[in-house]
């Protein structure tokens, strides 16, 4: 994904690609984090780009993705 994409756009695209809804993702996040996690809370974290990396990794896992850092100098 392009560097100019914000986290909200990127996560939305991944959710859609997997045929999920944000509501389903939020419910699974709440279950795995064992805490109250609302769509409003999730939306605010995305909008203000305050979502912790731990949760980004969990979202990737839930949706079946791996996060990989690629050395641009070795492409």
N, CA, C and O atoms as a GROMACS GRO file, in nm:
protein
  300
    1UNK      N    1   0.083  -0.119   0.000
    1UNK     CA    2   0.000   0.000   0.000
    1UNK      C    3   0.087   0.124   0.000
    1UNK      O    4   0.198   0.124   0.053
    2UNK      N    5   0.037   0.227  -0.059
    2UNK     CA    6   0.115   0.350  -0.072
    2UNK      C    7   0.137   0.417   0.062
    2UNK      O    8   0.055   0.406   0.154
    3UNK      N    9   0.249   0.487   0.072
    3UNK     CA   10   0.284   0.556   0.196
    3UNK      C   11   0.180   0.662   0.232
    3UNK      O   12   0.161   0.691   0.350
    4UNK      N   13   0.112   0.720   0.133
    4UNK     CA   14   0.016   0.826   0.163
    4UNK      C   15  -0.117   0.773   0.215
    4UNK      O   16  -0.199   0.852   0.262
    5UNK      N   17  -0.140   0.643   0.207
    5UNK     CA   18  -0.263   0.586   0.261
    5UNK      C   19  -0.262   0.598   0.413
    5UNK      O   20  -0.160   0.572   0.477
    6UNK      N   21  -0.375   0.638   0.469
    6UNK     CA   22  -0.383   0.643   0.614
    6UNK      C   23  -0.429   0.507   0.666
    6UNK      O   24  -0.478   0.424   0.590
    7UNK      N   25  -0.414   0.487   0.794
    7UNK     CA   26  -0.445   0.358   0.855
    7UNK      C   27  -0.593   0.324   0.839
    7UNK      O   28  -0.628   0.207   0.821
    8UNK      N   29  -0.678   0.424   0.846
    8UNK     CA   30  -0.822   0.401   0.831
    8UNK      C   31  -0.853   0.342   0.694
    8UNK      O   32  -0.927   0.244   0.683
    9UNK      N   33  -0.796   0.400   0.590
    9UNK     CA   34  -0.816   0.352   0.454
    9UNK      C   35  -0.760   0.211   0.437
    9UNK      O   36  -0.825   0.124   0.378
   10UNK      N   37  -0.641   0.189   0.487
   10UNK     CA   38  -0.577   0.058   0.471
   10UNK      C   39  -0.657  -0.052   0.540
   10UNK      O   40  -0.679  -0.158   0.482
   11UNK      N   41  -0.698  -0.028   0.662
   11UNK     CA   42  -0.774  -0.130   0.735
   11UNK      C   43  -0.911  -0.151   0.670
   11UNK      O   44  -0.957  -0.265   0.659
   12UNK      N   45  -0.974  -0.044   0.627
   12UNK     CA   46  -1.103  -0.058   0.558
   12UNK      C   47  -1.088  -0.143   0.434
   12UNK      O   48  -1.173  -0.229   0.408
   13UNK      N   49  -0.984  -0.121   0.356
   13UNK     CA   50  -0.961  -0.199   0.234
   13UNK      C   51  -0.939  -0.346   0.267
   13UNK      O   52  -0.991  -0.434   0.198
   14UNK      N   53  -0.862  -0.375   0.372
   14UNK     CA   54  -0.837  -0.514   0.410
   14UNK      C   55  -0.964  -0.582   0.457
   14UNK      O   56  -0.989  -0.698   0.424
   15UNK      N   57  -1.044  -0.511   0.534
   15UNK     CA   58  -1.171  -0.566   0.585
   15UNK      C   59  -1.263  -0.601   0.467
   15UNK      O   60  -1.322  -0.709   0.464
   16UNK      N   61  -1.274  -0.511   0.373
   16UNK     CA   62  -1.360  -0.533   0.256
   16UNK      C   63  -1.308  -0.650   0.173
   16UNK      O   64  -1.387  -0.734   0.129
   17UNK      N   65  -1.176  -0.656   0.151
   17UNK     CA   66  -1.117  -0.765   0.072
   17UNK      C   67  -1.150  -0.902   0.131
   17UNK      O   68  -1.168  -0.999   0.058
   18UNK      N   69  -1.158  -0.908   0.262
   18UNK     CA   70  -1.185  -1.035   0.329
   18UNK      C   71  -1.335  -1.063   0.343
   18UNK      O   72  -1.374  -1.168   0.393
   19UNK      N   73  -1.418  -0.968   0.299
   19UNK     CA   74  -1.562  -0.988   0.306
   19UNK      C   75  -1.619  -0.971   0.447
   19UNK      O   76  -1.727  -1.021   0.477
   20UNK      N   77  -1.545  -0.902   0.531
   20UNK     CA   78  -1.589  -0.875   0.668
   20UNK      C   79  -1.655  -0.738   0.672
   20UNK      O   80  -1.649  -0.661   0.577
   21UNK      N   81  -1.718  -0.711   0.786
   21UNK     CA   82  -1.765  -0.576   0.815
   21UNK      C   83  -1.680  -0.523   0.931
   21UNK      O   84  -1.617  -0.600   1.003
   22UNK      N   85  -1.679  -0.393   0.947
   22UNK     CA   86  -1.606  -0.336   1.060
   22UNK      C   87  -1.668  -0.383   1.191
   22UNK      O   88  -1.597  -0.403   1.290
   23UNK      N   89  -1.799  -0.401   1.191
   23UNK     CA   90  -1.866  -0.449   1.312
   23UNK      C   91  -1.813  -0.588   1.351
   23UNK      O   92  -1.786  -0.613   1.468
   24UNK      N   93  -1.799  -0.676   1.254
   24UNK     CA   94  -1.746  -0.810   1.282
   24UNK      C   95  -1.602  -0.801   1.335
   24UNK      O   96  -1.565  -0.871   1.428
   25UNK      N   97  -1.524  -0.714   1.274
   25UNK     CA   98  -1.385  -0.697   1.318
   25UNK      C   99  -1.381  -0.645   1.462
   25UNK      O  100  -1.303  -0.695   1.543
   26UNK      N  101  -1.462  -0.547   1.493
   26UNK     CA  102  -1.466  -0.490   1.629
   26UNK      C  103  -1.509  -0.597   1.730
   26UNK      O  104  -1.452  -0.605   1.839
   27UNK      N  105  -1.607  -0.678   1.694
   27UNK     CA  106  -1.651  -0.785   1.784
   27UNK      C  107  -1.538  -0.885   1.810
   27UNK      O  108  -1.520  -0.930   1.923
   28UNK      N  109  -1.464  -0.919   1.707
   28UNK     CA  110  -1.352  -1.013   1.724
   28UNK      C  111  -1.239  -0.949   1.804
   28UNK      O  112  -1.176  -1.016   1.886
   29UNK      N  113  -1.213  -0.822   1.782
   29UNK     CA  114  -1.112  -0.751   1.862
   29UNK      C  115  -1.150  -0.752   2.009
   29UNK      O  116  -1.067  -0.780   2.095
   30UNK      N  117  -1.276  -0.722   2.039
   30UNK     CA  118  -1.324  -0.721   2.178
   30UNK      C  119  -1.306  -0.858   2.242
   30UNK      O  120  -1.263  -0.869   2.356
   31UNK      N  121  -1.339  -0.961   2.166
   31UNK     CA  122  -1.325  -1.098   2.216
   31UNK      C  123  -1.179  -1.132   2.246
   31UNK      O  124  -1.147  -1.185   2.352
   32UNK      N  125  -1.091  -1.103   2.150
   32UNK     CA  126  -0.950  -1.139   2.168
   32UNK      C  127  -0.878  -1.053   2.270
   32UNK      O  128  -0.786  -1.099   2.337
   33UNK      N  129  -0.919  -0.927   2.281
   33UNK     CA  130  -0.857  -0.838   2.379
   33UNK      C  131  -0.921  -0.851   2.516
   33UNK      O  132  -0.870  -0.798   2.615
   34UNK      N  133  -1.034  -0.922   2.521
   34UNK     CA  134  -1.108  -0.944   2.644
   34UNK      C  135  -1.140  -0.811   2.715
   34UNK      O  136  -1.119  -0.794   2.835
   35UNK      N  137  -1.192  -0.718   2.634
   35UNK     CA  138  -1.233  -0.589   2.689
   35UNK      C  139  -1.343  -0.530   2.602
   35UNK      O  140  -1.363  -0.572   2.488
   36UNK      N  141  -1.412  -0.433   2.657
   36UNK     CA  142  -1.516  -0.365   2.580
   36UNK      C  143  -1.448  -0.286   2.469
   36UNK      O  144  -1.358  -0.205   2.494
   37UNK      N  145  -1.491  -0.308   2.350
   37UNK     CA  146  -1.433  -0.243   2.233
   37UNK      C  147  -1.550  -0.209   2.142
   37UNK      O  148  -1.612  -0.299   2.086
   38UNK      N  149  -1.580  -0.082   2.126
   38UNK     CA  150  -1.697  -0.041   2.050
   38UNK      C  151  -1.658   0.006   1.910
   38UNK      O  152  -1.542   0.039   1.884
   39UNK      N  153  -1.757   0.010   1.823
   39UNK     CA  154  -1.732   0.060   1.688
   39UNK      C  155  -1.691   0.207   1.694
   39UNK      O  156  -1.607   0.251   1.616
   40UNK      N  157  -1.750   0.281   1.785
   40UNK     CA  158  -1.717   0.422   1.800
   40UNK      C  159  -1.571   0.438   1.843
   40UNK      O  160  -1.498   0.521   1.788
   41UNK      N  161  -1.531   0.359   1.942
   41UNK     CA  162  -1.393   0.363   1.991
   41UNK      C  163  -1.296   0.327   1.878
   41UNK      O  164  -1.195   0.394   1.859
   42UNK      N  165  -1.328   0.221   1.806
   42UNK     CA  166  -1.244   0.175   1.695
   42UNK      C  167  -1.236   0.283   1.588
   42UNK      O  168  -1.127   0.314   1.538
   43UNK      N  169  -1.351   0.340   1.552
   43UNK     CA  170  -1.353   0.445   1.451
   43UNK      C  171  -1.269   0.566   1.490
   43UNK      O  172  -1.201   0.624   1.406
   44UNK      N  173  -1.276   0.603   1.616
   44UNK     CA  174  -1.194   0.716   1.664
   44UNK      C  175  -1.046   0.685   1.658
   44UNK      O  176  -0.965   0.770   1.621
   45UNK      N  177  -1.009   0.563   1.695
   45UNK     CA  178  -0.867   0.524   1.688
   45UNK      C  179  -0.816   0.532   1.545
   45UNK      O  180  -0.703   0.573   1.521
   46UNK      N  181  -0.900   0.491   1.450
   46UNK     CA  182  -0.859   0.497   1.310
   46UNK      C  183  -0.856   0.641   1.261
   46UNK      O  184  -0.761   0.683   1.195
   47UNK      N  185  -0.960   0.717   1.292
   47UNK     CA  186  -0.971   0.855   1.245
   47UNK      C  187  -0.855   0.940   1.294
   47UNK      O  188  -0.798   1.019   1.218
   48UNK      N  189  -0.819   0.925   1.422
   48UNK     CA  190  -0.713   1.007   1.479
   48UNK      C  191  -0.576   0.939   1.475
   48UNK      O  192  -0.477   0.993   1.525
   49UNK      N  193  -0.571   0.821   1.413
   49UNK     CA  194  -0.448   0.743   1.398
   49UNK      C  195  -0.378   0.721   1.532
   49UNK      O  196  -0.258   0.743   1.546
   50UNK      N  197  -0.458   0.677   1.630
   50UNK     CA  198  -0.403   0.651   1.764
   50UNK      C  199  -0.410   0.503   1.799
   50UNK      O  200  -0.393   0.466   1.916
   51UNK      N  201  -0.433   0.419   1.702
   51UNK     CA  202  -0.446   0.276   1.728
   51UNK      C  203  -0.307   0.217   1.755
   51UNK      O  204  -0.215   0.239   1.676
   52UNK      N  205  -0.292   0.144   1.865
   52UNK     CA  206  -0.160   0.088   1.898
   52UNK      C  207  -0.116  -0.019   1.798
   52UNK      O  208  -0.199  -0.088   1.738
   53UNK      N  209   0.013  -0.030   1.780
   53UNK     CA  210   0.069  -0.130   1.689
   53UNK      C  211   0.024  -0.271   1.728
   53UNK      O  212   0.001  -0.355   1.641
   54UNK      N  213   0.012  -0.296   1.857
   54UNK     CA  214  -0.035  -0.426   1.906
   54UNK      C  215  -0.171  -0.460   1.845
   54UNK      O  216  -0.195  -0.574   1.804
   55UNK      N  217  -0.258  -0.362   1.838
   55UNK     CA  218  -0.391  -0.384   1.781
   55UNK      C  219  -0.385  -0.397   1.629
   55UNK      O  220  -0.464  -0.471   1.570
   56UNK      N  221  -0.293  -0.325   1.566
   56UNK     CA  222  -0.274  -0.340   1.421
   56UNK      C  223  -0.232  -0.483   1.390
   56UNK      O  224  -0.283  -0.545   1.296
   57UNK      N  225  -0.138  -0.536   1.470
   57UNK     CA  226  -0.094  -0.674   1.449
   57UNK      C  227  -0.208  -0.772   1.471
   57UNK      O  228  -0.220  -0.871   1.399
   58UNK      N  229  -0.291  -0.746   1.570
   58UNK     CA  230  -0.405  -0.833   1.598
   58UNK      C  231  -0.507  -0.827   1.484
   58UNK      O  232  -0.562  -0.930   1.445
   59UNK      N  233  -0.531  -0.710   1.430
   59UNK     CA  234  -0.622  -0.696   1.316
   59UNK      C  235  -0.569  -0.775   1.197
   59UNK      O  236  -0.645  -0.846   1.130
   60UNK      N  237  -0.441  -0.764   1.172
   60UNK     CA  238  -0.381  -0.840   1.062
   60UNK      C  239  -0.400  -0.989   1.085
   60UNK      O  240  -0.436  -1.062   0.992
   61UNK      N  241  -0.378  -1.034   1.206
   61UNK     CA  242  -0.394  -1.176   1.239
   61UNK      C  243  -0.540  -1.220   1.219
   61UNK      O  244  -0.566  -1.325   1.160
   62UNK      N  245  -0.632  -1.141   1.270
   62UNK     CA  246  -0.775  -1.174   1.257
   62UNK      C  247  -0.814  -1.189   1.110
   62UNK      O  248  -0.889  -1.279   1.074
   63UNK      N  249  -0.762  -1.100   1.027
   63UNK     CA  250  -0.799  -1.100   0.886
   63UNK      C  251  -0.713  -1.194   0.802
   63UNK      O  252  -0.734  -1.208   0.682
   64UNK      N  253  -0.616  -1.259   0.867
   64UNK     CA  254  -0.534  -1.356   0.796
   64UNK      C  255  -0.416  -1.298   0.721
   64UNK      O  256  -0.372  -1.354   0.620
   65UNK      N  257  -0.365  -1.186   0.768
   65UNK     CA  258  -0.250  -1.122   0.705
   65UNK      C  259  -0.129  -1.126   0.797
   65UNK      O  260  -0.142  -1.137   0.919
   66UNK      N  261  -0.012  -1.116   0.737
   66UNK     CA  262   0.113  -1.100   0.810
   66UNK      C  263   0.164  -0.959   0.782
   66UNK      O  264   0.147  -0.906   0.672
   67UNK      N  265   0.225  -0.899   0.882
   67UNK     CA  266   0.290  -0.770   0.863
   67UNK      C  267   0.437  -0.799   0.842
   67UNK      O  268   0.500  -0.871   0.920
   68UNK      N  269   0.491  -0.743   0.737
   68UNK     CA  270   0.630  -0.770   0.704
   68UNK      C  271   0.701  -0.639   0.672
   68UNK      O  272   0.650  -0.557   0.596
   69UNK      N  273   0.817  -0.621   0.729
   69UNK     CA  274   0.899  -0.507   0.695
   69UNK      C  275   0.997  -0.551   0.588
   69UNK      O  276   1.069  -0.650   0.605
   70UNK      N  277   1.001  -0.478   0.478
   70UNK     CA  278   1.085  -0.513   0.365
   70UNK      C  279   1.190  -0.404   0.347
   70UNK      O  280   1.158  -0.286   0.338
   71UNK      N  281   1.314  -0.446   0.341
   71UNK     CA  282   1.424  -0.352   0.319
   71UNK      C  283   1.415  -0.300   0.176
   71UNK      O  284   1.434  -0.376   0.081
   72UNK      N  285   1.386  -0.173   0.161
   72UNK     CA  286   1.372  -0.114   0.027
   72UNK      C  287   1.501  -0.120  -0.053
   72UNK      O  288   1.497  -0.118  -0.176
   73UNK      N  289   1.613  -0.126   0.015
   73UNK     CA  290   1.741  -0.129  -0.054
   73UNK      C  291   1.774  -0.267  -0.111
   73UNK      O  292   1.869  -0.281  -0.188
   74UNK      N  293   1.696  -0.367  -0.074
   74UNK     CA  294   1.724  -0.502  -0.122
   74UNK      C  295   1.620  -0.552  -0.221
   74UNK      O  296   1.615  -0.672  -0.250
   75UNK      N  297   1.537  -0.464  -0.271
   75UNK     CA  298   1.434  -0.504  -0.368
   75UNK      C  299   1.496  -0.530  -0.502
   75UNK      O  300   1.425  -0.565  -0.597
   0.00000   0.00000   0.00000
